[in-house]
Amino acid sequence: MKKLPIILSAFLLVFGLGSCNKDCDDELLSEPTSLVLSPEAVTLKVGETQQLTATVEPLDQAFTVTFASDNEQVAKVDTKGLVTAVAEGTAKVTASVGKFSKECLVTVTKTEDDGGGSTTSGNELPLLKFNIESDDDADVVAHENKIGRVAEDVLIEGQGPFAGFVNRDLTIPVAVYGLGFNDGTKVIVAFGKETLDNCPKTMEMLAEYGFTNLEDAQYSDGTPLKHGVKDDDETISVQLIDSEDADYGASLQIRFLQTPPRQDIEIAHPVIPSAKDFPDYKTFTTGDVTKIADFESNLGLREYFAEQSDEAKKNLMFITKETSMAQSNFQLVYYVSTPTAGGPFINSVVNFIRNASDFDDPKLQEWFKTNGYGKDFVSDSQQGFAYAYDDATGKILAQIFINQDGTAAMLQIFEDTETQSAAQMRSLAMRQYKTMQAHKIFKQHKLHRR
């Protein structure tokens, strides 16, 4: 039997997701839950304008966003977020709603073109070329020579050495090409001397490269980051994290990622409608680590994975045994008793969903019924999800869906608390999944150690 790869990152992504039933999308909340400001950095000439867009969730409610500039002599902003460049310099425009606020860095340059080209006096970011055939790629070498970085072996988080380019005198002293993750994602890594909380020049460089909308987020362990998608190419994204490296005088790591074309998810087998393999939510709600472990042990399909578990927080992961994969519809199950927000839930990766068309299979509903979730079953192959409530109380929701990148199919079980809709929960899970890709191990596909 072919061994199916375990998708660990699909489970490290979902700390802090609330729950609700399918009807909660229409419920009104009294306070905003998030604010996104776009763009987060912009360069204008004197007299030019830029409209800022503030997106406030929940989207079905109207909120009043206030805008303010900290330097109106450089850039003014009206009540609707229209920025006007007044004089050469920099200003921060802040959008605020409720307890949330976001900033846009506005850089204003002279009207006349001084011939310098880049508004950052030389953009030091690496060339966004992901298909590297050798360590002497002509385009890369020419770009790096122009910037002034020279070939040198580089360590990344203790891994390597990798073939890279270094100039310790620059704001971006390091660039490494030809990296990748096991899922086919290609990566370019750069080191910067600014920090995540104070990186105006890096944000300006990124804006020139077409990354004008970066969002604040965090990994499952609470580590903060910024991430965003390239304006004209949704397959390319960027992540910024604090990362000290004394050898290069660096304190910021910049990761450019190019995701592979969407393909069917690899499966172990079609859905097994008779498999009674759901995790037990009633046992989970006891909060008793021993009882949860005993349930999994008695079920006999999965084994405890201590490396990705946190017993102190009662967050426990169990991976399906290779010998049991043919009898179960799960790859792994994760009991999250202590999320960073929202109520407790169980999350999992399933091993039988290839693409959205699999939600049309009537055996999927049969499998839900086998495991006690047959109430109000709904399946939507267009959107790529299905859900049903438990037969016993009608208050526990199990939903199965494909993440936005099409790289994993997950099943979540949580109590209907009328605080967040199932659609919001899916959206948050998929957003967080993207940020977790960086926790995989780097490998350099094309470039070789010198």
matplotlib code that plots the C-alpha trace (Angstrom):
import matplotlib.pyplot as plt

x = [0.0, 1.3, 2.0, 0.1, 2.1, 1.0, 0.0, 1.1, 0.8, -2.9, -3.3, -0.9, -3.0, -6.2, -5.6, -8.2, -11.2, -14.7, -17.8, -21.4, -24.1, -24.8, -27.4, -25.1, -23.9, -26.9, -26.4, -25.4, -22.4, -22.1, -18.3, -16.0, -13.9, -11.0, -9.7, -7.6, -6.1, -5.0, -2.4, -0.1, 2.6, 2.5, 4.8, 3.4, 4.7, 3.6, 0.0, -0.9, -3.7, -4.2, -7.5, -7.1, -9.5, -10.5, -12.2, -14.0, -15.5, -18.2, -18.8, -22.6, -22.5, -21.7, -18.9, -17.4, -13.7, -11.7, -8.6, -5.8, -2.3, 0.5, 2.2, -0.3, 2.5, 3.5, 0.3, -3.4, -6.2, -10.0, -12.8, -13.1, -9.5, -8.3, -4.7, -3.2, 0.6, 1.5, 5.3, 8.4, 8.8, 7.0, 3.8, 1.8, -2.0, -3.9, -7.3, -9.2, -12.5, -13.4, -10.3, -8.5, -6.1, -3.9, -1.2, -0.2, 3.2, 3.1, 6.3, 6.1, 8.8, 9.4, 7.3, 10.2, 12.0, 15.6, 16.6, 17.3, 14.7, 13.8, 12.1, 14.1, 17.4, 18.0, 15.7, 17.8, 15.2, 16.2, 15.1, 11.8, 12.9, 11.9, 12.9, 16.7, 18.6, 22.1, 24.0, 25.3, 21.9, 22.7, 19.7, 20.3, 24.0, 23.4, 20.8, 23.0, 26.1, 24.1, 23.0, 26.6, 26.0, 28.6, 28.4, 28.7, 27.4, 24.4, 22.9, 19.1, 17.8, 20.8, 20.0, 22.4, 24.8, 22.9, 24.4, 23.5, 24.6, 25.9, 26.8, 26.7, 26.7, 23.2, 19.8, 19.1, 22.4, 21.5, 19.5, 19.2, 17.5, 16.4, 14.8, 11.6, 9.2, 8.2, 4.7, 6.3, 6.3, 9.3, 11.0, 13.4, 14.8, 16.3, 17.6, 17.0, 18.3, 15.0, 12.5, 8.9, 7.6, 9.7, 10.5, 9.5, 12.2, 11.5, 7.7, 8.6, 10.7, 8.0, 5.4, 7.7, 7.6, 3.8, 3.2, 1.0, -1.3, 0.4, -1.6, -0.5, -0.9, 0.8, 1.9, 0.2, 2.9, 2.1, 5.0, 4.0, 4.5, 3.3, 2.2, 0.6, 0.0, 1.5, -0.9, -0.7, 0.1, -1.8, 0.6, 3.4, 3.3, 5.6, 6.1, 8.1, 9.2, 11.7, 14.8, 18.1, 21.3, 24.4, 26.7, 24.8, 23.6, 20.1, 16.9, 14.3, 13.6, 11.7, 10.3, 9.0, 6.9, 5.5, 2.8, 2.5, -0.5, -3.5, -3.7, -5.9, -5.1, -3.4, -5.7, -5.3, -8.7, -12.3, -14.5, -15.3, -18.9, -18.8, -15.7, -16.6, -13.5, -14.6, -13.0, -15.4, -16.5, -18.1, -14.8, -13.0, -15.2, -14.1, -10.7, -9.1, -6.0, -6.0, -9.6, -8.8, -5.7, -7.7, -10.4, -7.9, -6.1, -9.3, -10.3, -7.0, -6.6, -4.3, -1.2, -0.1, 2.2, 4.0, 6.3, 3.3, 1.2, 1.1, -0.1, 0.0, -2.5, -4.3, -3.7, -3.2, -2.4, -2.9, -1.7, -3.4, -1.1, 0.2, -1.4, -4.8, -4.9, -6.9, -9.6, -9.9, -10.9, -8.5, -4.8, -4.6, -6.8, -5.9, -7.8, -7.5, -8.6, -6.8, -7.1, -5.8, -9.4, -12.9, -14.0, -12.4, -12.6, -11.3, -9.6, -8.4, -7.0, -8.9, -7.4, -10.2, -11.1, -9.3, -11.3, -14.6, -16.5, -16.0, -18.6, -21.2, -20.6, -23.6, -21.3, -20.0, -23.3, -23.5, -20.1, -21.3, -24.4, -22.3, -20.4, -23.5, -23.6, -26.7, -28.8, -29.3, -26.6, -25.6, -23.1, -21.9, -19.4, -19.2, -17.9, -16.1, -17.6, -20.2, -21.5, -24.0, -25.0, -24.8, -27.8, -27.7, -27.9, -28.1, -25.6, -22.3, -21.3, -19.0, -17.8, -15.5, -13.9, -10.9, -8.6, -8.3, -5.0, -6.5, -3.6, -5.6, -9.1, -10.0, -12.8, -13.6, -15.9, -17.0, -20.0, -22.5, -22.0, -23.4, -20.2, -18.8, -20.3, -19.0, -18.1, -15.9, -14.3, -13.3, -12.0, -9.8, -8.5, -7.6, -5.9, -3.8, -2.9, -1.0, 1.1, 2.1, 3.8, 7.0, 7.3, 8.4, 12.0, 13.9, 15.7, 17.6, 16.4, 18.5, 21.4, 24.2, 26.7, 29.8]
y = [0.0, 3.4, 5.5, 8.8, 11.9, 13.4, 17.1, 18.3, 22.0, 21.7, 21.2, 23.7, 26.4, 26.4, 27.7, 30.3, 29.5, 30.0, 28.1, 28.6, 27.1, 27.7, 30.4, 32.6, 34.4, 36.7, 37.4, 40.9, 41.5, 44.7, 45.2, 44.8, 41.6, 42.7, 45.5, 45.3, 48.4, 48.4, 49.4, 49.4, 51.4, 53.8, 56.1, 59.3, 62.4, 65.8, 66.4, 62.7, 60.9, 57.4, 55.9, 53.7, 50.8, 49.7, 46.3, 45.7, 42.3, 41.2, 42.3, 42.4, 45.4, 49.1, 50.5, 54.0, 54.0, 57.2, 58.2, 60.5, 61.5, 62.1, 64.6, 66.7, 68.8, 65.7, 63.9, 64.7, 62.2, 62.9, 61.2, 58.6, 57.6, 59.6, 60.5, 63.6, 64.1, 67.6, 67.8, 65.6, 63.3, 60.5, 60.3, 57.6, 57.4, 55.5, 53.9, 53.1, 51.3, 50.0, 48.5, 48.0, 50.3, 49.9, 52.1, 53.0, 54.4, 57.2, 58.3, 61.5, 62.3, 65.3, 65.9, 66.0, 62.7, 62.9, 59.9, 57.7, 55.2, 53.5, 55.5, 53.6, 54.7, 51.2, 48.3, 45.7, 42.9, 39.7, 39.1, 37.3, 34.4, 31.1, 28.7, 28.6, 26.0, 26.6, 28.7, 30.9, 31.8, 34.9, 36.9, 36.3, 37.0, 40.2, 41.4, 40.5, 42.2, 45.4, 45.4, 44.5, 41.2, 38.5, 34.7, 33.2, 30.2, 31.0, 29.3, 29.8, 29.0, 26.6, 24.8, 24.6, 25.9, 27.2, 29.0, 32.6, 36.2, 38.5, 42.2, 43.0, 46.8, 46.7, 47.0, 43.6, 41.9, 38.4, 36.7, 32.9, 31.5, 28.0, 26.9, 24.9, 23.0, 19.4, 20.4, 22.0, 25.6, 27.5, 29.9, 32.9, 34.0, 37.4, 38.9, 42.5, 44.8, 46.4, 44.8, 43.6, 46.5, 49.1, 48.2, 51.3, 50.8, 47.1, 47.9, 50.6, 48.1, 45.5, 48.0, 48.7, 44.9, 44.9, 43.8, 46.7, 44.9, 43.1, 41.8, 41.3, 37.6, 35.1, 31.5, 29.0, 29.5, 33.2, 34.4, 37.5, 38.0, 40.1, 38.4, 39.4, 38.3, 40.0, 42.5, 41.0, 37.3, 35.4, 32.5, 34.7, 35.7, 37.2, 36.7, 38.8, 37.6, 38.7, 36.6, 37.6, 36.7, 38.4, 37.2, 39.3, 42.0, 41.0, 41.0, 40.4, 37.4, 37.9, 34.9, 35.0, 32.0, 30.7, 28.1, 25.3, 25.1, 23.6, 19.8, 17.1, 16.2, 12.8, 10.3, 6.9, 5.6, 6.7, 7.4, 4.4, 4.9, 2.2, 3.5, 4.4, 6.5, 10.0, 11.4, 11.5, 15.1, 14.1, 12.6, 15.7, 18.0, 16.3, 18.0, 14.9, 14.0, 10.5, 9.9, 11.3, 9.1, 6.0, 6.7, 6.8, 3.8, 1.8, 2.9, 1.4, 3.4, 6.3, 6.7, 9.7, 12.2, 13.8, 16.1, 18.2, 17.9, 20.2, 18.2, 21.2, 23.0, 19.7, 20.1, 16.5, 15.1, 11.5, 10.2, 7.3, 4.2, 3.2, -0.3, 1.4, 3.9, 1.5, 1.2, 4.9, 8.2, 10.2, 11.0, 12.6, 14.1, 17.1, 17.9, 21.6, 22.2, 25.5, 27.7, 31.2, 32.4, 31.0, 27.7, 24.3, 22.1, 19.0, 19.4, 16.7, 16.0, 13.4, 11.1, 10.6, 14.1, 14.7, 17.8, 19.5, 16.9, 14.4, 16.3, 15.0, 11.4, 10.1, 7.9, 11.0, 11.6, 7.9, 8.2, 11.1, 9.1, 6.2, 8.4, 10.0, 13.2, 12.8, 15.8, 18.5, 17.3, 19.8, 19.3, 22.0, 20.8, 24.3, 25.8, 22.6, 21.8, 19.7, 19.7, 18.1, 18.2, 15.5, 13.2, 13.3, 17.0, 18.8, 21.3, 19.9, 20.7, 18.6, 20.3, 19.0, 21.3, 21.9, 24.7, 27.7, 26.5, 23.0, 21.3, 19.7, 18.5, 19.0, 18.0, 20.1, 19.4, 22.2, 23.3, 25.8, 28.8, 31.5, 33.5, 32.8, 31.3, 28.1, 30.1, 32.5, 29.5, 28.0, 31.4, 31.8, 28.3, 28.7, 32.0, 30.6, 27.6, 29.8, 31.3, 27.9, 26.7, 28.4, 26.0, 23.2, 22.3, 24.2, 22.4, 23.9, 22.2, 23.7, 25.5, 23.5, 24.1, 25.8]
z = [0.0, -0.9, 2.1, 2.1, 3.1, 6.4, 6.1, 9.5, 8.7, 8.1, 11.9, 13.2, 11.6, 13.5, 17.0, 17.8, 15.6, 17.0, 15.9, 14.9, 12.8, 9.2, 9.9, 11.9, 8.8, 9.2, 12.9, 13.8, 16.0, 18.0, 17.4, 14.4, 14.5, 12.1, 10.0, 6.8, 5.2, 1.6, 0.5, 3.6, 1.8, -1.1, -2.9, -4.5, -6.3, -5.0, -6.0, -6.6, -4.7, -3.5, -2.3, 0.8, 1.2, 4.7, 5.0, 8.3, 9.3, 9.6, 6.1, 6.5, 8.8, 8.4, 10.5, 10.5, 9.8, 10.8, 9.0, 10.2, 9.0, 11.5, 9.1, 7.1, 5.8, 3.8, 3.1, 3.9, 4.1, 4.0, 5.9, 3.1, 3.0, 0.0, 0.5, -1.2, -1.5, -0.3, 0.0, -0.1, 2.9, 4.8, 6.7, 8.4, 7.7, 10.3, 9.8, 13.0, 13.9, 17.3, 18.9, 15.6, 13.8, 10.7, 9.2, 5.6, 5.1, 2.6, 0.9, -1.2, -3.8, -5.9, -9.0, -11.4, -12.2, -10.9, -13.0, -10.0, -11.0, -7.7, -5.0, -2.4, -3.9, -5.2, -4.4, -2.7, -2.7, -4.5, -8.1, -8.1, -10.2, -8.8, -11.6, -11.0, -13.1, -11.7, -9.2, -12.1, -13.5, -15.7, -14.6, -10.9, -11.1, -13.1, -10.5, -7.6, -9.1, -9.6, -6.0, -4.8, -3.1, -3.8, -3.8, -0.3, 1.6, 3.9, 6.9, 7.4, 10.9, 11.3, 8.1, 5.1, 4.0, 0.9, -2.1, -1.6, -2.1, 0.7, 1.3, 5.0, 4.4, 2.8, 4.3, 2.7, 3.2, 2.1, -0.7, -1.3, -4.4, -5.4, -2.1, -1.8, 0.4, 0.0, -1.4, -4.4, -3.1, -4.4, -2.0, -2.1, 1.2, 2.1, 5.4, 6.4, 9.0, 9.9, 12.3, 11.8, 13.9, 12.2, 8.5, 6.4, 3.8, 3.4, 3.0, 0.4, -1.5, -1.4, -2.6, -5.6, -6.3, -6.2, -2.6, -1.4, 0.9, 3.8, 6.8, 10.4, 11.5, 13.7, 13.8, 16.0, 18.7, 18.7, 16.7, 14.8, 11.0, 8.1, 4.9, 1.6, -2.0, -5.0, -6.6, -10.1, -9.4, -6.7, -6.9, -5.3, -1.7, 0.9, 4.6, 7.1, 10.5, 13.1, 12.9, 14.5, 12.7, 14.1, 11.4, 8.8, 11.2, 10.2, 12.3, 9.7, 7.4, 4.2, 2.4, -1.1, -2.0, -5.3, -5.0, -7.6, -9.9, -8.1, -8.5, -7.0, -3.5, -3.1, -1.5, 0.2, -1.1, -1.8, 1.2, 3.4, 4.4, 7.1, 8.9, 12.4, 13.0, 14.1, 17.2, 20.2, 21.0, 24.3, 25.5, 24.2, 26.3, 29.5, 29.1, 30.4, 28.6, 29.8, 28.7, 25.2, 24.9, 26.1, 23.5, 20.7, 22.0, 22.2, 18.7, 17.5, 14.4, 15.4, 17.5, 19.7, 18.1, 21.0, 18.9, 17.7, 20.9, 24.0, 27.0, 29.3, 27.1, 26.3, 22.6, 21.4, 17.9, 16.8, 13.5, 11.6, 11.7, 8.3, 8.8, 9.5, 6.7, 4.5, 7.2, 8.1, 6.4, 8.4, 8.1, 11.6, 14.3, 16.5, 19.7, 20.5, 24.0, 24.4, 21.3, 21.3, 20.8, 20.5, 21.9, 21.9, 18.8, 17.1, 13.7, 11.3, 7.9, 5.8, 3.2, 0.6, -0.8, -4.2, -5.2, -4.8, -6.9, -4.1, -2.1, -4.5, -3.4, -1.4, 0.5, 2.3, 3.9, 4.8, 6.6, 8.6, 9.6, 10.6, 13.0, 14.5, 12.5, 10.3, 11.2, 8.5, 6.2, 3.5, 0.7, -1.7, -4.3, -5.9, -2.7, -1.6, 1.8, 3.6, 7.1, 9.5, 13.2, 15.7, 16.1, 20.0, 20.7, 17.4, 18.7, 17.6, 14.0, 11.9, 8.7, 6.0, 3.4, 1.1, 2.0, -0.3, -1.9, -2.6, -0.8, 2.0, 3.0, 6.7, 9.0, 12.0, 14.9, 17.3, 19.4, 18.0, 20.3, 17.9, 18.0, 14.6, 11.5, 9.9, 6.8, 9.0, 10.6, 7.2, 6.1, 9.1, 8.9, 5.2, 5.9, 8.7, 6.6, 4.3, 7.0, 8.4, 5.2, 6.4, 9.2, 6.8, 6.3, 3.7, 0.9, -2.1, -5.2, -8.0, -6.4, -5.0, -2.2, -3.5]

ax = plt.figure().add_subplot(projection="3d")
ax.plot(x, y, z, "-o")
ax.set_aspect("equal")
plt.show()
